[in-house]
Amino acid sequence: MMASTALFLLILVPLIGAIFATMMKSVVIVRSWALLVSFLCFACAIVAGVSLEPGQAITWGVVGNNPISIPEIGFGFRLACDGISLWMILLATLVTPLAVLSVDDSINRQENAHWYYAWMLLLLGGLTGTFLSADALLFYFFFELTLIPCLFLIGIWGGVERRQAAGKFFIYTFSGSVFLLVSIIYLASRAGSFQISTMTQTAYTSQELFWCGMGLLIGFLIKTPVFPLHTWQPLAYAEAPVAAGAVIAAVLGKLGTYGLLRLTVPIAFTGVETNTVLIHVVVVLCLIGIVYGGLIAWVQKDMIRLVAYSSLSHLGLLVLAIFAGSVLSLQGAVVYMIAHGLSTAGLFLVIGMIASRTGTRQFEDVSGLFVRMPVLSTLMVIFVMASIGLPITSGFVGEFLSLQGVMNRFGLGITILAATGMVLGAIYMLHMVARIGFGPLKLPEGVVVKDGSFREVIVLAPVVVAIFLVGIVPTPILDSFKPDVSRIVTQTPKVIPQPVLTQEKDSGFFGQ
């Protein structure tokens, strides 16, 4: 009972917290309130995690009489948490309070700072709601809800091109969501319910699976994003305020890959022969994205844009692992989601801290920072090592399992092309670290830098601990969701055979 209540609180607490935050005018009070609410959500996630048994799911409103439902259309406020969604919830509720704590004075000094924290809490509520939804229409509602706080966070507190970035982000992701909504409504009409478990167990024709599978793919691949549907990402990442950008880059993109695991693959891609053409298209797009993202990241001068294109490359491998369709590859994909979220959040936050001191994110404008900022520099190196997949970090586990799963399904040639992303990642990441860390001290005129404060170390330390914990002791984590990914892989495709058309005598309209 406590675990089920924790699921409901994971959504209710940040939404109510966001409402109260709008009424608080004192920055100190609203910041403390946002920290309290987000840490309470993390505590609820821990309660759910302790109560969850591998292979089982904690539910709310799925069994028995649901007080929040519309039976006529098969909708219900249904929540469920299994091993996959648990780790996504833990990621969201860990990164958000750290991002809140990292907000700097440039935002806190503004009169509308309380709205910034309110939008951050609303974003957290949308993220947790999406990860916990056991109803496809509810999933879509929270999936879309995340657009609103992101639009305002980028559009009001972003950089010079914030309005263009916010507009492009909203138009791209909302357009993709239209395809997603149409597919969900059609599938639910065939299944007789929006309950995800019912939709995944319903038989559809091959044509229905093709077109609905394509609609689901478009919606989720834009959100992830995957080449060539990624053009909103670099500008949104670059213009977003640092704290909000860390949550957007680390967690928001995982809504796309989570949707692929929860809806797209179980419904339209279970079985080797199901939607083979679409799988081939996805594989090609992922491979292009891996190489393209790595090459474009290599020539970037802005550290945040480099991380953005790096994410395009990493997420290409992640999606490729999902469509490899084995237990091993899906385990790798889930760990990769966690690992990428941790390393990206760490990079966003530490780059923001360095940029706030130097006044620039152009790494060609600074050098020799390792001597002046040993603590922040060391933390940055750790996040870079996790990003490129160094052993004993979380990135290594995710990349290794993903590549092995890709090898087993698609063969050596595809795997070699996918692995080029790791090689390119090491080149551009280490190039960035070498440029800003080594050499003679170089700073913009009049800038005096100091090392990380106690607050900043407190913000980054949990991310470092999580990176090494996942990298050194991955087995308990892998075992916690192995039954859940096995259930996806072993699900039997339910395809209605196409009727054989026979030539009959034309009898006119209505048989007359």
C-alpha positions in Angstrom: 0.0 0.0 0.0 2.8 2.4 0.9 4.6 1.7 -2.4 1.4 2.3 -4.4 0.9 5.6 -2.6 4.5 6.5 -3.4 3.7 6.3 -7.1 0.7 8.6 -6.8 2.8 11.1 -4.7 5.6 11.0 -7.3 3.2 12.8 -9.6 1.0 14.7 -7.2 3.8 16.3 -5.0 5.7 18.1 -7.8 2.5 19.3 -9.4 1.2 20.8 -6.2 4.6 22.0 -5.3 4.7 23.9 -8.6 1.4 25.6 -7.8 2.6 26.8 -4.4 6.0 27.9 -5.8 4.2 30.5 -8.0 2.9 32.2 -4.8 6.3 32.5 -3.1 8.1 35.8 -3.8 11.2 35.2 -1.7 14.0 33.5 -3.6 15.3 31.9 -0.5 11.9 30.4 0.4 11.0 29.2 -3.1 14.4 27.7 -3.7 14.2 25.8 -0.4 10.7 24.8 -1.2 11.7 23.4 -4.6 14.6 21.5 -3.0 12.2 20.1 -0.4 9.7 19.0 -3.0 12.2 17.4 -5.3 14.0 15.6 -2.5 10.7 14.3 -1.3 10.1 12.9 -4.8 13.5 11.2 -4.6 12.5 9.7 -1.3 9.3 8.4 -2.8 11.3 6.8 -5.6 13.5 5.1 -3.0 10.4 3.8 -1.2 9.1 2.3 -4.5 12.5 0.9 -5.3 12.9 -0.9 -1.9 9.4 -2.3 -2.3 9.8 -3.5 -5.9 10.6 -7.2 -6.5 12.4 -8.1 -9.8 9.9 -9.2 -12.4 7.0 -7.6 -10.5 5.3 -4.2 -10.8 3.9 -1.8 -8.3 0.5 -0.5 -9.5 -2.1 2.1 -8.7 -5.5 2.1 -10.2 -4.8 -0.9 -12.5 -6.7 -3.6 -10.5 -10.1 -3.1 -9.0 -12.3 0.0 -9.1 -10.5 3.0 -10.5 -12.0 6.3 -9.2 -10.4 8.3 -11.9 -11.5 6.7 -15.2 -13.8 7.1 -18.2 -15.0 3.6 -18.9 -16.7 4.6 -22.1 -13.4 5.2 -23.9 -11.3 2.8 -21.9 -9.3 5.5 -20.1 -8.2 5.3 -16.5 -5.6 7.0 -14.3 -3.4 3.9 -14.1 0.1 3.9 -12.8 2.7 1.1 -12.8 6.3 0.9 -11.9 8.5 -2.0 -13.0 12.3 -2.3 -13.1 12.7 -0.2 -16.2 10.5 2.7 -15.1 12.0 2.7 -11.6 15.5 3.6 -12.9 14.1 6.3 -15.0 12.2 7.7 -12.0 15.4 7.5 -9.9 17.3 9.4 -12.6 14.7 12.2 -12.9 14.4 12.6 -9.1 18.1 12.6 -8.6 19.0 15.1 -11.3 16.2 17.6 -10.6 17.1 18.5 -7.0 20.8 18.8 -8.0 19.8 21.1 -10.8 17.7 23.2 -8.5 20.6 23.5 -6.1 22.9 24.6 -8.9 20.8 27.6 -10.0 23.1 30.6 -9.9 22.5 34.2 -8.9 21.9 35.4 -12.4 18.5 33.8 -12.2 17.9 34.2 -8.4 18.3 37.9 -8.6 15.4 38.2 -11.1 11.9 39.2 -9.9 10.3 36.2 -11.6 12.7 33.6 -10.2 9.9 31.9 -8.4 8.4 31.0 -11.7 11.6 29.4 -12.8 11.4 27.0 -9.8 7.7 26.4 -10.4 8.4 25.4 -14.0 11.2 23.1 -12.9 8.8 21.3 -10.5 6.1 21.1 -13.2 8.7 19.5 -15.5 9.6 17.0 -12.8 5.9 16.1 -12.5 5.5 15.6 -16.2 8.6 13.4 -16.3 7.5 11.2 -13.4 4.0 11.0 -14.8 5.2 9.8 -18.2 7.5 7.1 -16.7 4.8 5.8 -14.4 1.8 5.8 -16.8 0.2 2.5 -17.4 -2.5 4.1 -19.7 -1.5 5.3 -23.1 -3.7 8.4 -23.1 -2.3 9.3 -19.6 1.2 8.7 -21.0 0.5 11.1 -23.9 -0.9 13.7 -21.5 2.3 13.8 -19.3 4.5 13.4 -22.4 3.0 16.6 -23.8 2.9 18.3 -20.4 6.7 18.4 -20.3 6.7 20.7 -23.4 5.1 23.6 -21.4 7.7 24.1 -18.7 10.6 23.5 -21.2 9.1 26.2 -23.5 9.0 28.8 -20.7 12.4 27.8 -19.2 14.2 28.1 -22.5 12.1 31.1 -23.8 12.4 33.3 -20.7 15.7 32.4 -19.0 17.7 31.1 -22.0 20.5 32.7 -24.0 20.5 35.2 -26.8 18.6 33.0 -29.3 16.2 31.7 -26.6 13.0 32.5 -28.5 14.1 30.8 -31.6 15.3 27.8 -29.6 12.0 27.5 -27.6 9.9 27.9 -30.7 11.8 25.3 -32.7 11.8 22.9 -29.8 8.0 23.2 -29.4 7.1 23.0 -33.0 9.3 19.9 -33.7 8.2 17.9 -30.6 4.6 18.9 -30.8 4.4 18.0 -34.5 5.8 14.6 -33.7 3.3 14.1 -31.0 0.5 14.5 -33.4 1.6 11.3 -35.1 1.9 9.7 -31.7 -1.6 10.7 -30.6 -3.2 9.4 -33.8 -1.5 6.1 -33.5 -2.4 5.7 -29.8 -6.1 6.6 -30.5 -6.3 4.1 -33.3 -4.6 1.3 -31.4 -6.8 1.9 -28.4 -9.9 1.8 -30.6 -8.8 -1.7 -31.8 -7.9 -2.8 -28.3 -11.0 -1.4 -26.6 -8.9 0.3 -24.0 -6.0 2.7 -23.5 -4.4 0.4 -20.9 -0.9 -0.2 -22.3 -0.8 -3.9 -21.3 -4.1 -4.5 -23.2 -2.8 -2.6 -26.3 0.4 -4.7 -26.4 -1.6 -8.0 -26.2 -4.1 -7.1 -28.9 -3.8 -8.6 -32.4 -3.5 -6.1 -35.3 -3.1 -6.5 -39.0 0.3 -6.1 -40.6 -0.9 -2.9 -42.3 -2.1 -1.5 -38.9 1.3 -2.4 -37.3 3.2 -0.7 -40.1 1.3 2.6 -40.1 0.9 2.8 -36.3 4.5 1.7 -35.8 5.6 4.5 -38.1 3.5 7.0 -36.2 4.9 5.9 -32.9 8.4 6.0 -34.3 8.1 9.5 -35.6 6.9 10.8 -32.3 9.5 9.1 -30.2 12.5 9.6 -32.5 11.9 13.3 -32.6 11.8 13.4 -28.8 15.0 11.3 -28.4 16.2 12.7 -31.0 17.6 10.7 -33.9 19.0 11.9 -37.2 17.5 13.7 -39.2 14.9 14.7 -36.7 17.4 16.3 -34.3 17.7 19.8 -35.5 15.8 21.3 -32.6 18.3 19.8 -30.1 21.6 21.7 -30.5 20.0 25.1 -30.3 17.7 24.1 -27.4 20.6 22.7 -25.4 22.8 25.7 -26.2 20.2 28.3 -25.3 18.6 26.6 -22.2 19.6 27.9 -18.8 22.2 25.5 -17.3 20.1 23.9 -14.5 17.0 23.4 -16.8 19.3 22.3 -19.6 20.8 19.6 -17.4 17.3 18.1 -16.8 16.3 18.5 -20.4 19.4 16.9 -21.8 19.7 14.1 -19.1 16.1 13.1 -18.6 13.7 14.7 -21.2 15.3 12.8 -24.1 14.8 9.6 -22.3 11.1 10.0 -22.7 11.6 9.1 -26.4 13.7 6.0 -25.8 11.4 5.0 -22.9 8.4 5.3 -25.2 10.2 3.0 -27.7 10.6 0.4 -25.0 7.2 0.7 -23.5 5.0 1.2 -26.5 6.6 1.0 -29.9 8.6 -2.2 -29.6 6.1 -4.3 -27.7 3.2 -3.3 -30.0 4.8 -3.0 -33.5 8.2 -4.6 -33.5 8.0 -7.9 -31.5 9.4 -10.7 -33.5 12.1 -10.7 -36.1 9.8 -10.5 -39.1 7.6 -7.7 -37.8 8.0 -4.4 -39.6 11.4 -5.4 -41.0 11.4 -2.5 -43.4 11.0 0.1 -40.6 13.7 -1.6 -38.6 16.1 -1.3 -41.5 15.2 2.4 -41.9 15.8 2.9 -38.1 19.2 1.1 -38.3 20.4 3.3 -41.2 19.3 6.5 -39.5 21.0 5.5 -36.2 24.2 4.7 -38.0 24.2 8.0 -39.9 23.4 9.8 -36.6 26.3 8.1 -34.8 28.9 9.1 -37.3 27.3 12.5 -38.2 26.9 13.5 -34.6 30.5 12.5 -33.8 32.0 14.4 -36.7 30.0 17.6 -36.0 30.8 17.4 -32.3 34.5 17.2 -33.3 34.5 20.7 -35.0 32.4 22.5 -32.3 34.0 25.3 -30.3 31.1 25.7 -27.9 31.2 23.1 -25.1 27.5 22.8 -24.7 27.0 22.4 -28.4 29.7 19.7 -28.4 27.7 17.8 -25.7 24.5 18.2 -27.8 26.0 16.6 -30.9 27.7 14.0 -28.7 24.3 13.1 -27.4 23.0 12.7 -30.9 25.8 10.1 -31.5 25.2 8.3 -28.2 21.5 8.1 -28.6 21.9 6.7 -32.0 23.6 3.7 -30.5 21.0 3.5 -27.7 18.1 3.3 -30.2 20.1 0.8 -32.3 20.4 -1.4 -29.2 16.7 -1.2 -28.6 15.9 -2.4 -32.1 18.4 -5.2 -31.8 15.6 -6.8 -29.8 17.5 -9.2 -27.5 17.5 -9.4 -23.7 21.2 -8.4 -23.7 20.7 -5.4 -26.0 17.7 -4.1 -24.1 19.6 -4.4 -20.8 22.4 -2.4 -22.4 19.9 0.2 -23.7 18.4 0.7 -20.2 21.8 1.0 -18.6 22.9 3.3 -21.4 19.9 5.5 -20.7 21.0 5.8 -17.1 24.6 6.3 -17.9 24.0 8.9 -20.6 21.7 10.8 -18.2 24.3 10.9 -15.5 27.3 11.9 -17.6 25.3 14.5 -19.6 23.8 16.1 -16.4 27.3 16.2 -14.9 28.8 17.8 -18.1 26.0 20.4 -18.3 26.4 21.4 -14.7 30.2 21.6 -14.6 30.4 23.4 -17.9 27.9 25.9 -16.6 30.0 26.4 -13.5 33.2 27.0 -15.5 31.4 29.3 -18.0 30.0 31.4 -15.1 33.5 32.1 -14.0 35.2 32.6 -17.3 32.3 34.3 -19.1 32.5 32.0 -22.1 31.7 28.5 -23.3 34.2 28.7 -26.2 36.9 26.3 -25.1 39.4 28.0 -27.5 39.2 31.2 -25.3 40.5 29.5 -22.1 43.3 27.1 -21.2 45.4 26.0 -18.2 42.4 25.8 -15.9 43.6 22.6 -14.3 46.0 24.6 -12.2 43.5 27.3 -11.1 40.5 25.0 -10.7 41.7 21.5 -9.8 38.4 20.4 -8.2 36.1 21.4 -11.0 38.6 20.2 -13.6 38.8 16.8 -11.9 35.1 16.4 -11.8 34.8 17.4 -15.5 37.4 14.8 -16.4 35.3 12.1 -14.6 32.2 13.1 -16.5 34.1 13.1 -19.8 35.5 9.6 -19.0 31.9 8.4 -18.3 30.7 9.9 -21.5 33.3 8.1 -23.7 32.8 4.8 -21.8 35.9 4.3 -19.8 35.9 1.1 -17.8 34.5 1.3 -14.2 32.2 4.1 -15.3 28.5 3.7 -16.1 29.1 4.5 -19.8 31.3 1.5 -20.3 28.6 -0.9 -19.1 25.9 0.6 -21.3 28.1 0.8 -24.4 29.6 -2.6 -24.1 26.3 -4.4 -23.6 24.6 -2.4 -26.4 27.4 -3.1 -28.9 27.3 -6.8 -28.0 23.6 -6.9 -28.5 23.9 -5.1 -31.8 26.6 -7.6 -32.9 24.4 -10.6 -32.1 21.5 -9.2 -34.1 23.0 -7.1 -37.0 26.4 -8.6 -37.4 30.0 -7.3 -37.4 29.8 -4.6 -40.1 26.9 -2.7 -38.4 28.7 -3.0 -35.1 32.0 -1.6 -36.4 30.1 1.4 -37.8 28.3 1.9 -34.5 31.6 1.7 -32.6 33.0 4.6 -34.6 30.9 6.8 -32.3 33.0 5.7 -29.3 36.2 6.4 -31.2 35.0 9.9 -32.3 33.7 10.5 -28.8 37.2 9.9 -27.3 38.7 12.3 -29.8 36.4 15.3 -29.4 35.9 14.9 -25.6 39.6 14.6 -24.9 40.4 17.4 -27.3 38.1 19.7 -25.3 39.6 18.7 -22.0 43.1 19.2 -23.3 42.3 22.6 -24.7 40.8 24.0 -21.5 42.8 22.2 -19.0 46.4 22.1 -20.2 48.8 24.7 -21.5 49.5 28.2 -20.3 46.8 30.0 -18.4 44.5 31.8 -20.8 41.4 33.7 -19.8 39.3 36.5 -21.2 40.6 39.9 -20.2 39.8 40.9 -16.6 38.6 37.5 -15.5 39.8 36.0 -12.3 38.7 32.4 -11.6 38.3 30.4 -8.4 37.7 26.8 -7.8 34.4 25.1 -7.1 32.5 26.1 -4.0 31.2 23.7 -1.3 27.7 24.0 -2.8 28.9 23.1 -6.3 30.9 20.1 -5.0 27.7 18.9 -3.2 25.8 19.3 -6.5 28.2 17.2 -8.5 29.3 14.6 -6.0 26.1 12.5 -6.1 26.5 12.2 -9.9 30.1 11.0 -9.6 29.0 8.4 -7.0 26.2 7.2 -9.2 28.5 7.0 -12.2 31.0 4.7 -10.4 28.3 2.7 -8.6 26.7 1.7 -11.9 30.1 1.1 -13.5 31.6 -1.0 -10.7 28.5 -2.9 -9.5 26.2 -3.2 -12.5 24.9 -6.7 -11.8 22.2 -5.9 -9.2 21.0 -3.1 -11.5 20.9 -5.4 -14.6 19.1 -8.1 -12.6 16.5 -5.6 -11.3 15.0 -5.1 -14.8 16.1 -8.3 -16.6 12.6 -10.0 -16.2 11.0 -6.8 -17.6 13.1 -6.7 -20.8 12.8 -10.5 -21.2 9.0 -10.0 -21.2 9.3 -7.6 -24.1 11.6 -9.9 -26.1 9.6 -13.1 -25.6 6.3 -11.5 -26.4 4.7 -13.4 -29.2 3.7 -11.2 -32.2 0.0 -11.0 -32.6 -0.6 -10.3 -36.3 -4.0 -10.9 -37.9 -3.6 -12.7 -41.3 -4.6 -10.6 -44.3 -7.7 -12.1 -45.9 -7.2 -13.7 -49.3 -9.2 -11.8 -51.9 -11.2 -13.9 -54.4 -12.7 -12.7 -57.6 -16.5 -12.6 -57.3 -19.2 -11.6 -59.7 -20.1 -8.0 -59.6 -23.5 -7.7 -58.1 -23.7 -3.9 -58.1 -24.2 -1.5 -55.2 -25.2 -3.2 -51.9 -25.5 -6.5 -53.5 -28.3 -5.4 -55.8 
